Amino acid sequence: MAEQELGAAILGLGIGRAHLRAYQAVEGVRVVAVADINPTALKQVAEEHSIPFATTDYREAVDAPGVHLVSICTPDRLHAEQAIYCLQRGKHVLCEKPIAISPSQLAELRRTAAASGVVFAAGHNYRFVPQFAALREQAAQGVLGELFLVESSYIQDLWGMRSLGPDYWRFKDPQDLFIGGAVHNVDLLQWVAGEVAEVHAYANRVLDFWPTENNFTANLRFRNGCLGHVLLAVGAKRKRKFEVWLKAYGVEGSAEAEMHEPKLMLDRGDDPGDSPREIALEKADSHQREVAHFVACVRGKERPLVGIDEASKVMSVCFAVVRSVRSGKVEPVEYV
Ligand SMILES: NC(=O)c1ccc[n+]([C@@H]2O[C@H](COP(=O)([O-])OP(=O)(O)OC[C@H]3O[C@@H](n4cnc5c(N)ncnc54)[C@H](O)[C@@H]3O)[C@@H](O)[C@H]2O)c1
């Protein structure tokens, strides 16, 4: 029997364009509505992709005829409110990270998602980067032995964003950068090493046009005794503009991977030879894989890799890090 054709709406057309391209590559899905408050971007995307319905009001896109699922790709502060609007109308949601920017937003979203009966998936696309997934798989299979330390860094040169001007949402209505950026790193670390019990973090600011702290170092203690470290440095001025690393150290060996290099370095002390093993992997578009997985969840064939419970754990750690930066103290993770 042919599968039901699904209609998608996309809210926000920055990274939302990557979601759009990803839906277009999934069989049986059509993007039928887009929303953006910027009429120029809206018109351009709607015309280029022949989208039948385009609006500056996100509610109209969600309520447009034939919309079954919605990608939320608007500024951070709007995610929870827009996701709740969709879930209350029975629309499946793929929500970009961070899914909420405060514990109270998160609690309300979590309650709504749990009661909705539809799919809620968080846009934690780094889990769909093959080398990160391979590292997690090696760790889960015990190839590294018991993990005692994991670390993940997000290093980016964002000096060029000055040209966006003070009215850009990230500067005009600033949100904690750890929550928006390092959410990926925290997610990867919890995926690999389990739940975090407490954190201690520092932050500073070097991007003078960015109103909030833009560099963070956070130490994590996992419930199982493993230690963790997250480094977020977006004030770096460098030629390699963007790197994301994931590393894990176990009593049998260690592994590391970088987001742009489709390979996993596996280094086990007792293996034969002098060099670590390099496992080559296929390069993949993580947004493409994430969207395909989301559609499979909507069709009941898969379960969200990062649903509301998993995403809430990640956000709870991020909130504790922000608290620690403010208090200067070790902060327990208060799971929402
Ligand atoms: N998972 C990833 O790898 C990834 C990468 C980039 C961005 N993001 C996330 O996606 C979100 C958007 O980031 P971006 O880089 O695309 O920003 P962006 O500024 O490039 O795009 C945001 C778009 O949303 C529009 N917008 C603002 N308010 C709106 C509203 N009320 N309704 C509809 N549209 C609205 C803006 O006009 C803009 O076009 C952020 O939350 C960010 O954290 C995730």
The ligand as an ORCA input file, in Angstrom:
! r2SCAN-3c Opt
* xyz 0 1
  N      21.529     22.187     14.285
  C      22.369     23.009     13.703
  O      23.422     22.627     13.240
  C      21.996     24.466     13.611
  C      22.737     25.316     12.775
  C      22.351     26.651     12.715
  C      21.289     27.124     13.467
  N      20.626     26.273     14.289
  C      19.495     26.774     15.104
  O      18.466     27.218     14.230
  C      17.865     28.400     14.736
  C      17.967     29.490     13.681
  O      19.323     29.816     13.497
  P      19.847     30.365     12.089
  O      21.318     30.254     12.113
  O      19.100     29.756     10.980
  O      19.446     31.907     12.227
  P      19.148     32.898     11.044
  O      19.176     34.250     11.628
  O      20.039     32.586      9.884
  O      17.655     32.520     10.597
  C      16.548     32.665     11.460
  C      15.356     33.032     10.587
  O      14.191     33.048     11.408
  C      13.387     34.162     11.007
  N      12.469     34.507     12.073
  C      12.678     35.283     13.168
  N      11.559     35.360     13.911
  C      10.605     34.619     13.276
  C       9.256     34.311     13.550
  N       8.624     34.795     14.641
  N       8.593     33.510     12.678
  C       9.182     33.034     11.574
  N      10.484     33.312     11.247
  C      11.181     34.083     12.111
  C      14.415     35.239     10.673
  O      13.860     36.252      9.863
  C      15.490     34.427      9.963
  O      15.271     34.334      8.571
  C      18.620     28.756     16.025
  O      17.859     28.369     17.120
  C      19.891     27.966     15.961
  O      20.339     27.543     17.228
  C      20.938     24.964     14.357
*
